[in-house]
């Protein structure tokens, strides 16, 4: 696992924390609050879990786990936008 991958994951986590702070400040505008908060917390936890799992898995699959975690966060962020806009 290279330093570039770790830096990218750190930048992703910082961006997600900023997103979470901004979203929590205006969570009263969302109809499905529990689902929205669940997705929001999930997007914060997944990169950390992927980092832990990627560091434990010392084979070539470690970076793959991190890539899958980043893809999962992208999908969950899209779902957050849908919930924010009121789509089902």
C-alpha positions as CSV (number, residue, x, y, z in Angstrom):
1,X,0.0,0.0,0.0
2,X,1.6,3.2,-1.2
3,X,1.7,6.6,0.4
4,X,-0.4,8.0,-2.4
5,X,-3.3,5.7,-1.5
6,X,-3.1,6.6,2.1
7,X,-3.1,10.4,1.3
8,X,-6.0,9.9,-1.0
9,X,-8.0,8.1,1.7
10,X,-7.1,10.9,4.2
11,X,-8.3,13.6,1.8
12,X,-11.5,11.6,1.3
13,X,-12.1,11.3,5.0
14,X,-11.6,15.0,5.6
15,X,-14.0,15.8,2.8
16,X,-16.6,13.5,4.3
17,X,-16.2,15.1,7.7
18,X,-16.8,18.5,6.2
19,X,-19.8,17.1,4.4
20,X,-21.2,15.6,7.6
21,X,-20.8,18.8,9.6
22,X,-22.6,20.8,6.9
23,X,-25.4,18.2,6.6
24,X,-25.9,17.9,10.3
25,X,-26.3,21.7,10.5
26,X,-29.3,21.5,8.2
27,X,-30.7,18.0,8.9
28,X,-34.1,19.4,9.8
29,X,-34.8,20.0,6.0
30,X,-34.7,16.2,5.3
31,X,-37.9,14.2,5.4
32,X,-36.2,10.8,6.2
33,X,-33.9,11.9,9.0
34,X,-33.0,8.5,10.4
35,X,-32.1,7.1,7.0
36,X,-30.1,10.2,6.1
37,X,-28.2,10.2,9.4
38,X,-27.5,6.5,8.9
39,X,-26.0,7.0,5.5
40,X,-24.1,10.0,6.7
41,X,-22.5,8.1,9.6
42,X,-21.9,5.1,7.3
43,X,-19.9,7.3,4.9
44,X,-17.7,8.4,7.8
45,X,-17.0,4.9,9.1
46,X,-16.5,3.0,5.8
47,X,-13.1,4.7,4.8
48,X,-11.8,4.0,8.3
49,X,-12.9,0.4,8.2
50,X,-11.4,0.0,4.7
51,X,-8.1,1.5,5.9
52,X,-7.9,-0.9,8.9
53,X,-8.8,-3.9,6.7
54,X,-6.4,-2.8,4.0
55,X,-3.5,-2.5,6.5
56,X,-4.3,-5.9,8.0
57,X,-4.5,-7.5,4.6
58,X,-0.8,-7.3,3.5
59,X,-1.4,-9.0,0.2
60,X,-2.3,-7.4,-3.1
61,X,-5.9,-7.3,-2.0
62,X,-5.4,-4.6,0.6
63,X,-5.5,-1.7,-1.9
64,X,-8.5,-3.5,-3.5
65,X,-10.4,-3.3,-0.2
66,X,-9.7,0.4,0.0
67,X,-10.9,0.9,-3.6
68,X,-14.1,-1.0,-2.8
69,X,-14.6,1.2,0.3
70,X,-14.1,4.4,-1.7
71,X,-16.6,3.2,-4.4
72,X,-19.1,2.3,-1.6
73,X,-18.8,5.8,-0.2
74,X,-19.4,7.3,-3.7
75,X,-22.6,5.3,-4.0
76,X,-23.8,6.2,-0.5
77,X,-23.0,9.9,-1.2
78,X,-25.2,9.7,-4.3
79,X,-28.0,8.2,-2.2
80,X,-27.6,11.0,0.4
81,X,-28.2,13.5,-2.4
82,X,-31.3,11.6,-3.4
83,X,-32.6,11.6,0.1
84,X,-31.7,15.3,0.5
85,X,-33.7,16.2,-2.6
86,X,-36.7,14.1,-1.5
87,X,-36.5,11.3,-4.0
88,X,-37.6,7.9,-2.9
